[in-house]
């Protein structure tokens, strides 16, 4: 960003998002972000309320982004197609935006705005699973199961845990297929 460019809250958050993707969350400081923006650190306080405020706003930005992406991916699809769309979109988001993805995991339980977006994300998965007519308890089990599969796969991939020369996308597809097969068998639907 040039020093004369008009800076606003959105610009600050977008540059912070790029920074965490490129360098990791641990490198996000107000000083480092100000350097990226070609401004002095105190100028950031015109746009965010310190590092905690920046982290809050960044978490909201990332949760809105992933919610928007998975919702758009699943719209018009149902059952297995919707599950695949959701899971694949999540995986691709983690690959393309690793820092942002990290900010969508385990949201701050004391932050009401962040918790509301996290709830909306769970509700999106609930809607995807609705055609299976699960009980409320089994819906929660299925949401947790799908999240565990996707998050576990992403975590292992990021850690370099898949070194055998078999396509990881094929493995991911196999896992999601296995989840769907189990879900269908559990509910007697297909």
C-alpha positions as CSV (number, residue, x, y, z in Angstrom):
1,X,0.0,0.0,0.0
2,X,1.4,3.4,-0.9
3,X,2.0,6.0,1.8
4,X,-0.6,8.3,0.3
5,X,-3.4,5.7,-0.1
6,X,-6.6,6.3,1.8
7,X,-6.5,3.8,4.7
8,X,-9.7,2.5,6.4
9,X,-10.6,-0.3,8.7
10,X,-11.3,-2.8,5.8
11,X,-7.8,-2.1,4.3
12,X,-6.2,-2.7,7.7
13,X,-8.0,-6.0,8.2
14,X,-7.3,-7.2,4.7
15,X,-3.6,-6.5,4.9
16,X,-3.5,-8.2,8.3
17,X,-5.2,-11.3,6.8
18,X,-2.6,-11.4,4.1
19,X,0.2,-11.0,6.7
20,X,-1.1,-14.0,8.8
21,X,-1.4,-16.1,5.7
22,X,2.2,-15.3,4.5
23,X,4.0,-15.2,7.9
24,X,1.7,-16.8,10.5
25,X,-0.4,-15.4,13.3
26,X,2.6,-15.3,15.6
27,X,4.2,-12.6,13.4
28,X,1.1,-10.3,13.6
29,X,2.1,-7.3,15.6
30,X,0.9,-3.7,15.3
31,X,4.4,-2.7,14.4
32,X,4.8,-5.3,11.7
33,X,1.3,-4.5,10.3
34,X,2.1,-0.7,10.3
35,X,5.3,-1.5,8.4
36,X,3.3,-3.4,5.8
37,X,0.9,-0.5,5.5
38,X,3.7,2.1,5.3
39,X,2.3,4.0,8.3
40,X,3.5,4.7,11.8
41,X,2.2,2.2,14.4
42,X,0.2,4.9,16.4
43,X,-1.8,5.5,13.2
44,X,-3.3,2.0,13.4
45,X,-5.2,3.1,16.5
46,X,-7.4,5.2,14.2
47,X,-8.7,1.8,12.7
48,X,-8.3,-0.9,15.4
49,X,-8.3,-1.0,19.2
50,X,-4.9,-2.3,19.7
51,X,-3.7,-5.9,19.0
52,X,-6.7,-7.5,20.9
53,X,-9.1,-5.4,18.7
54,X,-7.2,-6.3,15.6
55,X,-7.4,-10.0,16.5
56,X,-11.1,-9.7,17.2
57,X,-11.8,-8.0,13.9
58,X,-9.6,-10.4,12.0
59,X,-11.4,-13.4,13.5
60,X,-14.7,-11.9,12.5
61,X,-13.4,-11.2,9.0
62,X,-12.1,-14.8,8.6
63,X,-15.3,-16.4,10.0
64,X,-17.5,-14.3,7.7
65,X,-15.3,-15.3,4.8
66,X,-15.4,-19.1,5.4
67,X,-19.1,-18.9,6.2
68,X,-19.8,-17.1,3.0
69,X,-17.6,-19.6,1.0
70,X,-19.1,-22.8,2.4
71,X,-22.6,-21.4,2.1
72,X,-22.1,-20.4,-1.5
73,X,-20.5,-23.8,-2.3
74,X,-23.4,-25.8,-0.8
75,X,-26.3,-23.7,-2.2
76,X,-28.3,-25.7,-4.7
77,X,-26.8,-29.0,-3.6
78,X,-28.1,-31.6,-1.3
79,X,-27.1,-34.6,0.6
80,X,-23.7,-36.0,-0.4
81,X,-23.1,-33.2,-3.0
82,X,-23.6,-30.6,-0.2
83,X,-21.3,-32.4,2.2
84,X,-18.6,-32.7,-0.4
85,X,-19.0,-29.0,-1.3
86,X,-18.7,-28.0,2.3
87,X,-15.7,-30.2,3.1
88,X,-13.8,-29.5,-0.1
89,X,-14.3,-25.7,0.4
90,X,-13.0,-25.9,3.9
91,X,-10.0,-27.9,2.8
92,X,-9.2,-25.5,0.0
93,X,-9.6,-22.5,2.3
94,X,-7.1,-23.9,4.7
95,X,-4.6,-24.5,1.9
96,X,-5.1,-21.1,0.3
97,X,-5.4,-19.1,3.5
98,X,-3.6,-21.0,6.3
99,X,-3.4,-18.1,8.8
100,X,-7.0,-17.1,8.3
101,X,-8.0,-20.7,8.6
102,X,-6.3,-20.9,12.0
103,X,-8.3,-17.9,13.1
104,X,-11.6,-19.8,12.4
105,X,-10.7,-22.6,14.8
106,X,-11.8,-22.6,18.4
107,X,-13.3,-19.1,18.5
108,X,-13.0,-17.1,21.7
109,X,-15.9,-18.3,23.9
110,X,-16.2,-14.8,25.6
111,X,-16.6,-12.9,22.3
112,X,-20.3,-12.7,21.5
113,X,-19.9,-11.5,17.9
114,X,-17.3,-14.3,17.1
115,X,-19.5,-16.9,18.8
116,X,-22.5,-15.8,16.7
117,X,-20.6,-16.3,13.5
118,X,-19.3,-19.7,14.7
119,X,-23.0,-20.6,15.5
120,X,-24.0,-19.6,12.0
121,X,-21.3,-21.9,10.6
122,X,-22.6,-24.8,12.7
123,X,-26.1,-24.0,11.5
124,X,-24.9,-24.1,7.9
125,X,-23.6,-27.7,8.5
126,X,-26.9,-28.5,10.3
127,X,-28.8,-27.4,7.2
128,X,-26.5,-29.5,5.0
129,X,-27.3,-32.5,7.2
130,X,-31.0,-31.8,7.4
131,X,-32.0,-34.2,4.6
132,X,-30.7,-37.1,6.7
133,X,-33.5,-36.5,9.3
134,X,-31.1,-37.0,12.2
135,X,-32.2,-36.5,15.8
136,X,-30.8,-33.4,17.5
137,X,-28.2,-35.5,19.3
138,X,-27.1,-37.4,16.2
139,X,-27.0,-34.1,14.2
140,X,-24.4,-32.8,16.8
141,X,-22.5,-36.1,16.5
142,X,-22.5,-35.8,12.7
143,X,-21.4,-32.1,12.8
144,X,-18.6,-33.0,15.2
145,X,-17.6,-36.0,13.1
146,X,-17.4,-34.1,9.9
147,X,-15.5,-31.3,11.5
148,X,-13.1,-33.8,13.1
149,X,-12.5,-35.5,9.7
150,X,-11.9,-32.2,7.9
151,X,-9.8,-30.5,10.7
152,X,-7.8,-33.7,11.3
153,X,-7.0,-34.1,7.7
154,X,-6.0,-30.4,7.4
155,X,-3.8,-30.6,10.5
156,X,-2.0,-33.7,9.3
157,X,-1.5,-32.2,5.9
158,X,-0.1,-29.0,7.3
159,X,2.3,-31.0,9.6
160,X,3.6,-32.9,6.6
161,X,2.0,-36.1,7.8
162,X,1.1,-37.5,4.4
163,X,4.3,-38.6,2.9
164,X,3.2,-41.7,1.1
165,X,3.0,-41.1,-2.6
166,X,-0.7,-41.4,-3.0
167,X,-2.8,-38.4,-4.0
168,X,-4.0,-36.6,-0.8
169,X,-7.1,-35.2,-2.6
170,X,-8.1,-38.8,-3.4
171,X,-7.6,-39.7,0.3
172,X,-9.8,-36.8,1.4
173,X,-12.5,-37.8,-1.1
174,X,-12.3,-41.4,0.2
175,X,-12.7,-40.1,3.8
176,X,-15.7,-37.9,3.0
177,X,-17.3,-40.8,1.0
178,X,-16.8,-43.1,4.1
179,X,-18.4,-40.5,6.3
180,X,-21.4,-40.2,3.9
181,X,-21.7,-44.0,3.6
182,X,-21.8,-44.3,7.4
183,X,-24.3,-41.5,7.7
184,X,-26.5,-43.1,5.1
185,X,-26.2,-46.5,6.7
186,X,-27.0,-45.0,10.1
187,X,-30.1,-43.2,8.8
188,X,-31.2,-45.9,6.3
189,X,-31.2,-43.3,3.5
190,X,-29.4,-43.2,0.2
